Amino acid sequence: RRAQRTSKHSGQSVTAYQMIGKPVILQYAEMTGQILSVPAKHLTIRKIDKNGRISTELVTMNADRQAITGYMMRRIAVMKHDLEAARDRLKSYERKRKQNPEQELPQKPLAAFRQQSNTILFDSLFAQVGISTTDRKQLMLYRNFCYEVLEYWKATGFVKGYAEQSKGRKITGIAIEI
């Protein structure tokens, strides 16, 4: 809901809208569980010292690095949400197995109920954030930045760990442990 009124801006009369309540699209997203939240401490990336402790020095950011950080944060938040949903689906499945032993449903691991991969592929990441360079040195700098961000998130507890994924000699992505 909104209220319309006239207001002055830079000496001119303009039509202004005052937001009275939440936008409908936000209400809908909240009701259907489409909103993922991340604690604010994970947004400001700090350097990690040699002992694995968080330092007061911030990691230098530019538009590409912010886009990379945002994409990785969204992907990890989706992975975490998917893990919780998979646990719920597994509980429901186990309940169904116990209630209907005559159906002889096979036992399944948690991984069978996951819908999201825990791997972030560098090609997908760079494509999603609009990085189209083929310069190997620049791509290596972006990958190293990703590792720096993951080290910070590991120190803050946002992720448990990560592992480099490769195919042959090419580094293709990062497997995230949540």
C-alpha positions as CSV (number, residue, x, y, z in Angstrom):
1,R,0.0,0.0,0.0
2,R,1.1,3.5,-0.7
3,A,-0.2,7.0,-0.2
4,Q,0.3,9.7,-2.9
5,R,1.1,13.3,-2.0
6,T,2.9,16.3,-3.4
7,S,6.3,17.2,-2.1
8,K,9.0,19.7,-2.8
9,H,12.3,18.5,-4.2
10,S,15.0,21.1,-5.3
11,G,12.4,23.8,-5.2
12,Q,10.0,22.0,-7.5
13,S,6.7,20.3,-6.7
14,V,6.9,16.5,-7.4
15,T,4.5,13.6,-6.8
16,A,5.8,11.4,-4.0
17,Y,4.6,8.1,-2.8
18,Q,4.9,7.1,0.9
19,M,5.1,3.4,1.5
20,I,2.7,2.4,4.2
21,G,3.2,-1.3,4.2
22,K,5.4,-4.0,2.7
23,P,5.3,-4.3,-1.1
24,V,3.1,-7.2,-2.3
25,I,6.0,-9.0,-4.0
26,L,8.0,-9.0,-0.7
27,Q,5.0,-10.3,1.3
28,Y,4.5,-13.1,-1.3
29,A,8.2,-14.0,-1.2
30,E,8.2,-14.2,2.6
31,M,5.0,-16.3,2.7
32,T,6.4,-18.8,0.1
33,G,9.8,-19.1,1.8
34,Q,11.7,-17.5,-1.1
35,I,13.7,-15.0,1.1
36,L,17.1,-16.1,2.2
37,S,19.0,-14.1,4.8
38,V,22.6,-13.9,5.6
39,P,24.2,-12.3,8.7
40,A,25.7,-8.8,8.0
41,K,29.1,-9.8,9.3
42,H,29.6,-12.0,6.2
43,L,29.2,-9.0,3.8
44,T,32.4,-7.2,4.8
45,I,35.3,-9.4,3.7
46,R,38.4,-9.1,5.9
47,K,41.8,-10.6,5.4
48,I,42.9,-13.7,7.3
49,D,46.3,-13.7,9.0
50,K,48.8,-16.6,8.9
51,N,47.3,-18.1,12.1
52,G,43.9,-18.3,10.5
53,R,42.5,-15.4,12.6
54,I,40.4,-12.5,11.1
55,S,42.4,-9.3,10.9
56,T,41.1,-5.8,10.9
57,E,42.3,-5.2,7.3
58,L,39.6,-5.2,4.7
59,V,40.0,-7.0,1.3
60,T,40.0,-4.5,-1.5
61,M,36.8,-4.5,-3.5
62,N,35.8,-3.4,-6.9
63,A,32.6,-4.0,-8.9
64,D,33.7,-7.4,-10.2
65,R,34.8,-8.5,-6.8
66,Q,31.5,-7.4,-5.2
67,A,29.6,-9.3,-7.9
68,I,31.6,-12.4,-7.3
69,T,31.1,-12.1,-3.5
70,G,27.3,-11.6,-4.0
71,Y,27.0,-14.5,-6.3
72,M,28.9,-16.9,-4.0
73,M,27.0,-15.7,-1.0
74,R,23.6,-16.4,-2.8
75,R,24.8,-19.8,-4.0
76,I,25.9,-20.8,-0.5
77,A,22.7,-19.5,1.1
78,V,20.7,-21.6,-1.5
79,M,22.9,-24.6,-0.7
80,K,22.2,-24.2,3.0
81,H,18.5,-23.8,2.4
82,D,18.5,-26.9,0.2
83,L,20.3,-28.9,2.9
84,E,17.6,-28.1,5.4
85,A,14.9,-28.9,2.9
86,A,16.6,-32.2,2.1
87,R,16.7,-33.1,5.8
88,D,13.0,-32.4,6.0
89,R,12.3,-34.6,3.0
90,L,14.5,-37.4,4.4
91,K,12.5,-37.3,7.7
92,S,9.3,-37.4,5.8
93,Y,10.5,-40.3,3.7
94,E,11.8,-42.3,6.8
95,R,8.4,-41.7,8.5
96,K,6.7,-43.1,5.4
97,R,9.0,-46.1,5.4
98,K,8.2,-46.9,9.0
99,Q,4.4,-46.4,8.6
100,N,4.2,-48.6,5.5
101,P,6.6,-51.5,5.9
102,E,4.7,-53.5,3.3
103,Q,5.9,-51.1,0.5
104,E,9.5,-52.0,1.2
105,L,10.9,-48.6,0.4
106,P,14.7,-48.6,0.1
107,Q,16.8,-46.7,2.6
108,K,18.2,-43.5,1.0
109,P,21.0,-41.2,2.1
110,L,20.5,-37.5,2.7
111,A,22.3,-36.8,-0.6
112,A,19.4,-38.4,-2.5
113,F,17.1,-35.6,-1.3
114,R,19.4,-32.7,-2.3
115,Q,18.4,-30.7,-5.3
116,Q,21.3,-28.2,-5.4
117,S,24.9,-29.0,-6.1
118,N,27.5,-28.0,-3.5
119,T,29.9,-27.0,-6.3
120,I,30.4,-23.6,-7.7
121,L,31.9,-23.8,-11.1
122,F,34.2,-20.9,-12.1
123,D,32.8,-20.7,-15.6
124,S,29.3,-20.4,-14.3
125,L,30.3,-17.9,-11.6
126,F,32.2,-15.7,-14.1
127,A,29.3,-15.9,-16.7
128,Q,26.7,-14.9,-14.1
129,V,28.6,-11.9,-12.9
130,G,29.5,-10.7,-16.4
131,I,33.2,-11.4,-16.5
132,S,34.1,-12.5,-20.0
133,T,37.9,-12.2,-20.0
134,T,40.0,-15.1,-21.2
135,D,43.3,-13.7,-19.8
136,R,44.7,-16.6,-17.7
137,K,46.4,-14.2,-15.2
138,Q,43.2,-12.2,-14.6
139,L,41.1,-15.4,-14.2
140,M,43.7,-16.7,-11.7
141,L,43.4,-13.4,-9.7
142,Y,39.6,-13.8,-9.6
143,R,40.0,-17.4,-8.4
144,N,42.4,-16.4,-5.7
145,F,39.9,-13.7,-4.6
146,C,37.3,-16.5,-4.3
147,Y,39.6,-18.5,-2.1
148,E,40.3,-15.4,0.0
149,V,36.5,-14.8,0.5
150,L,36.0,-18.5,1.4
151,E,38.8,-18.4,3.9
152,Y,37.1,-15.4,5.6
153,W,33.7,-17.2,5.6
154,K,35.4,-20.3,7.0
155,A,36.8,-18.2,9.8
156,T,33.4,-16.7,10.5
157,G,31.6,-20.0,10.4
158,F,29.5,-19.3,7.2
159,V,31.1,-22.4,5.6
160,K,32.8,-25.3,7.2
161,G,35.3,-25.7,4.4
162,Y,35.9,-26.0,0.7
163,A,37.9,-28.0,-1.8
164,E,39.3,-27.1,-5.2
165,Q,37.7,-29.1,-8.0
166,S,39.7,-29.7,-11.1
167,K,39.5,-31.6,-14.4
168,G,43.0,-32.6,-15.5
169,R,45.2,-29.6,-14.9
170,K,42.4,-27.1,-15.2
171,I,40.8,-25.8,-12.0
172,T,37.1,-25.9,-12.7
173,G,35.4,-24.9,-9.4
174,I,35.0,-25.1,-5.7
175,A,33.2,-27.8,-3.7
176,I,31.7,-26.1,-0.6
177,E,31.3,-27.9,2.7
178,I,28.3,-26.4,4.6
